[in-house]
Amino acid sequence: MPKNTVLISITVPDTKKVYFASDQHLGAPNKEKSFVREQKFLNWLNEVKDDAAAIFLLGDLFDFWFEYKTVVPKGFVRVLGKLAEIRDSGTPIYFFVGNHDLWMRDYFETELNIPVFHSPQQFEINQKLFLVGHGDGLGPHDKGYKRMKKVFTFPLFKWMFRWLHPDLGVRLGQYMSVKNKMISGDEDFKFLGEDKEWLVQYCKRKLETEHYDYFVFGHRHLPLNIQLNEQSKYINLGDWVQYFTYASFENSELSLKEYDTKS
């Protein structure tokens, strides 16, 4: 058995599925183009909500998110309302912060009853062991982002940013998120090969000491389904900017799928 404690165990009936999606980046590059993608994501949520045993959102749902004590960024009301509807129906939703929404505090937990995770977590789903997370800052590379993340998560920096008026703070954050690759992550949309894919290397190192059936991450923006050994797979969920991909777990198998973008 793995050394880590299984935090959440999920039993999926034969008629149900578990869904995973990541990197919607709502709000980017502008309101008009974001709205088109938001509608596609809402269509997907409407399609999967009836047979979902659980839904995992693996970060960067928003291109920028910062929670003041009494203020959250304007917009996204349709998605937030749909998540509230699904959660109120009894379907569990698990949210992982990404590098674009790493300043999330307790809004999802208090308003939507959706737990928020800031680091990879273990789940046992129908006796299959998953390691799930956004994926940023893991593995041997991504060094520029790792340095920048330390700055942005430093309590003094967050305290100083919170003193900016929301009109200024949110506008500044949105600009930085779209323009600054040190924050956004310098994503390479081409597969680099297993020896250079840093999340693949991270997964392989984890397997040296403990077993997982599935590693599920986002952040990379490239749909990937890689067999790590005879028993373990790494799935990267791609994104809802270019690929509109997600993963579905049913009958003890996790599959990477593409949503019909004409919907």
C-alpha positions as CSV (number, residue, x, y, z in Angstrom):
1,M,0.0,0.0,0.0
2,P,1.2,3.6,-0.6
3,K,2.7,5.4,2.3
4,N,0.3,8.3,1.9
5,T,-3.2,8.2,3.4
6,V,-6.1,7.9,1.0
7,L,-8.0,11.1,1.8
8,I,-11.2,10.4,-0.1
9,S,-12.8,7.2,-1.2
10,I,-15.4,7.2,-4.0
11,T,-17.6,4.3,-5.0
12,V,-19.0,4.7,-8.5
13,P,-22.2,2.7,-9.4
14,D,-22.3,1.0,-12.8
15,T,-24.6,3.7,-14.1
16,K,-22.3,6.5,-13.1
17,K,-19.0,8.1,-14.2
18,V,-16.4,10.4,-12.7
19,Y,-15.3,13.3,-14.8
20,F,-12.1,15.4,-14.9
21,A,-11.6,18.7,-16.6
22,S,-9.0,21.5,-16.4
23,D,-7.7,24.8,-17.7
24,Q,-10.8,26.6,-18.9
25,H,-9.1,30.0,-18.4
26,L,-12.4,31.9,-18.4
27,G,-11.9,35.6,-18.9
28,A,-9.0,35.2,-21.4
29,P,-8.1,36.6,-23.8
30,N,-11.1,38.9,-23.6
31,K,-14.7,38.8,-22.5
32,E,-16.2,38.1,-25.9
33,K,-14.0,35.1,-26.8
34,S,-14.1,33.8,-23.3
35,F,-17.9,33.8,-23.4
36,V,-18.0,31.4,-26.4
37,R,-15.8,29.0,-24.5
38,E,-17.8,29.4,-21.3
39,Q,-20.9,28.4,-23.2
40,K,-19.2,25.2,-24.4
41,F,-18.1,24.4,-20.9
42,L,-21.6,25.0,-19.6
43,N,-23.0,22.7,-22.3
44,W,-20.6,20.0,-21.2
45,L,-21.6,20.4,-17.5
46,N,-25.2,20.1,-18.5
47,E,-24.5,16.9,-20.4
48,V,-22.4,15.2,-17.7
49,K,-24.3,16.3,-14.5
50,D,-26.9,13.5,-14.7
51,D,-24.5,10.5,-14.8
52,A,-21.7,12.1,-12.8
53,A,-20.8,10.3,-9.5
54,A,-18.2,13.2,-9.0
55,I,-16.6,16.0,-11.0
56,F,-13.0,17.1,-10.6
57,L,-11.9,20.5,-11.8
58,L,-8.1,20.6,-11.8
59,G,-7.4,24.3,-11.8
60,D,-7.2,27.5,-14.0
61,L,-11.0,27.6,-14.3
62,F,-10.4,31.3,-14.3
63,D,-7.5,33.1,-16.1
64,F,-7.3,35.3,-13.0
65,W,-8.9,35.0,-9.6
66,F,-8.2,36.8,-6.3
67,E,-10.4,36.8,-3.3
68,Y,-10.6,39.8,-1.1
69,K,-12.3,39.4,2.2
70,T,-15.6,40.6,0.8
71,V,-15.0,40.8,-2.9
72,V,-14.4,38.3,-5.7
73,P,-13.8,39.1,-9.4
74,K,-16.8,40.1,-11.5
75,G,-18.2,37.6,-14.0
76,F,-18.5,33.9,-14.4
77,V,-21.9,33.9,-12.8
78,R,-23.3,31.2,-15.2
79,V,-20.5,28.8,-14.4
80,L,-20.7,29.5,-10.7
81,G,-24.4,29.0,-10.7
82,K,-24.2,25.7,-12.6
83,L,-21.6,24.4,-10.2
84,A,-23.8,25.4,-7.3
85,E,-26.8,23.6,-9.0
86,I,-24.8,20.4,-9.5
87,R,-23.4,20.5,-6.0
88,D,-26.8,21.2,-4.5
89,S,-28.2,18.1,-6.3
90,G,-25.8,16.0,-4.2
91,T,-23.0,15.4,-6.8
92,P,-19.5,15.9,-5.2
93,I,-17.2,18.5,-6.9
94,Y,-13.5,18.7,-6.1
95,F,-11.6,21.8,-7.1
96,F,-7.8,22.1,-7.3
97,V,-6.3,25.6,-7.6
98,G,-4.0,26.2,-10.6
99,N,-1.3,28.8,-11.2
100,H,-3.9,31.3,-12.4
101,D,-6.3,30.9,-9.5
102,L,-3.8,30.2,-6.8
103,W,-5.1,33.1,-4.7
104,M,-8.4,31.3,-4.1
105,R,-9.4,31.2,-0.4
106,D,-12.7,29.9,0.9
107,Y,-15.3,31.3,-1.5
108,F,-15.9,27.9,-3.2
109,E,-16.1,26.2,0.2
110,T,-18.4,28.6,1.9
111,E,-20.6,29.6,-1.0
112,L,-20.7,26.4,-3.1
113,N,-19.8,23.7,-0.6
114,I,-17.0,22.6,-2.9
115,P,-13.7,21.6,-1.2
116,V,-10.6,23.3,-2.5
117,F,-7.1,21.7,-2.7
118,H,-3.8,23.5,-3.0
119,S,-1.6,20.5,-3.7
120,P,-1.9,17.0,-5.3
121,Q,-4.2,14.6,-3.3
122,Q,-4.9,10.9,-3.3
123,F,-8.3,9.5,-4.1
124,E,-9.4,5.9,-4.2
125,I,-12.1,5.4,-6.8
126,N,-13.5,1.9,-7.1
127,Q,-10.3,0.5,-5.7
128,K,-8.1,2.4,-8.2
129,L,-5.6,4.8,-6.7
130,F,-5.4,8.2,-8.2
131,L,-3.0,11.1,-7.6
132,V,-4.8,14.2,-8.7
133,G,-3.6,17.9,-9.0
134,H,-3.2,20.8,-11.3
135,G,0.4,19.9,-12.0
136,D,2.2,23.3,-11.8
137,G,5.6,23.3,-10.1
138,L,6.0,19.5,-10.1
139,G,8.9,17.6,-11.5
140,P,12.5,18.6,-12.2
141,H,11.8,21.6,-14.4
142,D,9.4,24.5,-14.5
143,K,12.0,26.4,-12.4
144,G,11.0,29.9,-13.5
145,Y,7.5,29.3,-12.4
146,K,8.6,27.7,-9.1
147,R,10.5,30.9,-8.2
148,M,7.6,33.1,-9.2
149,K,5.1,31.0,-7.3
150,K,7.1,31.5,-4.1
151,V,6.8,35.3,-4.6
152,F,3.0,35.2,-5.3
153,T,2.2,32.9,-2.4
154,F,4.4,34.8,0.1
155,P,2.1,36.1,2.8
156,L,3.5,39.7,2.7
157,F,3.0,39.9,-1.1
158,K,-0.6,38.7,-0.8
159,W,-1.2,41.2,2.1
160,M,0.2,44.1,0.0
161,F,-1.9,43.1,-3.0
162,R,-5.1,42.9,-0.9
163,W,-4.7,46.6,0.0
164,L,-5.1,47.6,-3.7
165,H,-8.6,48.7,-4.6
166,P,-10.3,45.7,-6.3
167,D,-10.9,47.8,-9.5
168,L,-7.1,48.2,-9.7
169,G,-6.0,44.9,-8.3
170,V,-8.2,42.8,-10.6
171,R,-7.4,44.8,-13.7
172,L,-3.6,44.5,-12.8
173,G,-4.0,40.8,-12.1
174,Q,-5.8,40.1,-15.4
175,Y,-3.2,42.0,-17.4
176,M,-0.3,40.1,-15.7
177,S,-2.1,36.8,-16.2
178,V,-2.5,37.2,-19.9
179,K,0.8,39.0,-20.7
180,N,3.3,37.6,-18.3
181,K,4.6,34.1,-19.2
182,M,6.3,33.8,-15.8
183,I,2.8,33.7,-14.3
184,S,1.0,31.9,-17.1
185,G,3.6,29.3,-17.5
186,D,5.6,29.1,-20.8
187,E,3.5,26.3,-22.2
188,D,4.9,24.3,-25.1
189,F,2.0,22.8,-27.1
190,K,4.3,20.2,-28.7
191,F,4.9,16.9,-27.0
192,L,8.5,17.0,-25.9
193,G,9.1,13.2,-25.5
194,E,8.8,11.3,-22.3
195,D,12.4,12.0,-21.3
196,K,11.7,15.8,-21.4
197,E,8.1,16.0,-20.2
198,W,8.6,17.0,-16.6
199,L,5.2,15.8,-15.4
200,V,6.0,12.4,-16.8
201,Q,9.3,12.4,-14.9
202,Y,7.5,13.4,-11.7
203,C,5.1,10.5,-12.1
204,K,7.9,8.0,-12.7
205,R,9.8,9.2,-9.7
206,K,6.6,8.8,-7.5
207,L,6.3,5.2,-8.8
208,E,9.7,4.4,-7.5
209,T,8.3,4.5,-3.9
210,E,4.6,4.0,-4.2
211,H,1.9,2.7,-6.6
212,Y,-0.7,4.7,-8.4
213,D,-3.1,3.4,-11.1
214,Y,-3.6,6.9,-12.5
215,F,-1.9,10.3,-12.3
216,V,-4.3,13.0,-13.5
217,F,-3.0,16.6,-14.0
218,G,-3.8,19.7,-16.0
219,H,-1.5,22.8,-16.5
220,R,0.3,21.3,-19.5
221,H,-2.5,22.3,-21.9
222,L,-1.7,19.3,-24.1
223,P,-3.9,16.2,-24.0
224,L,-1.7,13.2,-23.0
225,N,-2.3,9.6,-22.3
226,I,0.9,7.9,-21.4
227,Q,1.5,4.4,-20.1
228,L,4.1,4.6,-17.4
229,N,4.3,0.9,-16.7
230,E,2.1,-2.1,-16.9
231,Q,-0.2,-0.8,-14.2
232,S,0.1,3.0,-14.2
233,K,-1.0,5.7,-16.6
234,Y,-0.5,9.5,-16.7
235,I,-3.3,11.5,-18.1
236,N,-3.0,15.2,-18.9
237,L,-6.4,16.8,-19.4
238,G,-5.4,19.3,-22.1
239,D,-7.6,22.4,-22.0
240,W,-10.8,24.3,-22.9
241,V,-8.9,26.9,-24.9
242,Q,-7.8,24.8,-27.9
243,Y,-8.5,21.2,-27.3
244,F,-11.8,21.0,-25.3
245,T,-10.7,17.7,-23.7
246,Y,-11.6,15.9,-20.5
247,A,-11.3,12.5,-18.9
248,S,-14.0,10.0,-17.9
249,F,-13.7,7.1,-15.5
250,E,-16.1,4.2,-15.9
251,N,-15.8,0.5,-15.6
252,S,-12.5,0.9,-13.8
253,E,-10.9,2.6,-16.8
254,L,-9.9,6.2,-17.3
255,S,-10.3,7.6,-20.8
256,L,-9.3,10.9,-22.4
257,K,-12.0,12.3,-24.6
258,E,-12.7,15.4,-26.8
259,Y,-15.9,17.3,-26.3
260,D,-17.9,18.0,-29.5
261,T,-17.0,21.7,-29.9
262,K,-19.9,22.2,-32.2
263,S,-22.2,21.8,-29.3
